[in-house]
């Protein structure tokens, strides 16, 4: 059985990360963008990470430029924006595609595990997937769902 921990993704600096490093920890996996109406959710995602990281929660941010060119920057620009604007300390990864033939395998798997309004496709930036300690997708949250509204679901996987 495939789990989230079976994938590899490059971090924001281009270093491959085996997601097995997070085995046994709950994950909140999010496709992000710096120039989106939902970009202020970085603040709420960071708050979740800070509030629950001691209990194991890891927030993983995956920049994506597939929606209205809302993540135009390169890795350094994204890293600086996240750090300086929202004081993001959770792990950020390299820019990826989340839909289509070039979708990152992790997101292809996440989409297949929990479909949304558009079936298997990601609708927009800041679609969020909550993964339990067993590496399985527990819940999918719409881009409009604010991070603070996910605390009940997160408490169940902690």
Secondary structure in CASP SS format (residue, H / E / C, confidence):
PFRMAT SS
TARGET T0000
AUTHOR 0000-0000-0000
METHOD secondary structure of the structure
MODEL  1
X C 1.00
X C 1.00
X C 1.00
X H 1.00
X H 1.00
X H 1.00
X C 1.00
X E 1.00
X E 1.00
X E 1.00
X E 1.00
X C 1.00
X C 1.00
X C 1.00
X C 1.00
X E 1.00
X E 1.00
X E 1.00
X H 1.00
X H 1.00
X H 1.00
X H 1.00
X C 1.00
X C 1.00
X C 1.00
X C 1.00
X E 1.00
X E 1.00
X E 1.00
X E 1.00
X E 1.00
X E 1.00
X C 1.00
X C 1.00
X C 1.00
X C 1.00
X C 1.00
X C 1.00
X C 1.00
X C 1.00
X H 1.00
X H 1.00
X H 1.00
X H 1.00
X H 1.00
X H 1.00
X H 1.00
X H 1.00
X H 1.00
X H 1.00
X H 1.00
X H 1.00
X H 1.00
X H 1.00
X H 1.00
X C 1.00
X C 1.00
X E 1.00
X E 1.00
X E 1.00
X E 1.00
X E 1.00
X E 1.00
X E 1.00
X C 1.00
X C 1.00
X C 1.00
X C 1.00
X C 1.00
X C 1.00
X C 1.00
X C 1.00
X C 1.00
X C 1.00
X H 1.00
X H 1.00
X H 1.00
X H 1.00
X H 1.00
X H 1.00
X H 1.00
X H 1.00
X H 1.00
X H 1.00
X H 1.00
X H 1.00
X C 1.00
X C 1.00
X C 1.00
X C 1.00
X E 1.00
X E 1.00
X E 1.00
X E 1.00
X E 1.00
X E 1.00
X E 1.00
X C 1.00
X C 1.00
X C 1.00
X C 1.00
X C 1.00
X E 1.00
X C 1.00
X H 1.00
X H 1.00
X H 1.00
X H 1.00
X H 1.00
X H 1.00
X H 1.00
X H 1.00
X H 1.00
X C 1.00
X C 1.00
X E 1.00
X C 1.00
X C 1.00
X E 1.00
X C 1.00
X C 1.00
X C 1.00
X C 1.00
X C 1.00
X C 1.00
X C 1.00
X C 1.00
X E 1.00
X E 1.00
X E 1.00
X E 1.00
X C 1.00
X C 1.00
X C 1.00
X C 1.00
X C 1.00
X E 1.00
X E 1.00
X E 1.00
X E 1.00
X E 1.00
X C 1.00
X C 1.00
X C 1.00
X C 1.00
X C 1.00
X H 1.00
X H 1.00
X H 1.00
X H 1.00
X H 1.00
X H 1.00
X H 1.00
X H 1.00
X H 1.00
X H 1.00
X H 1.00
X C 1.00
END
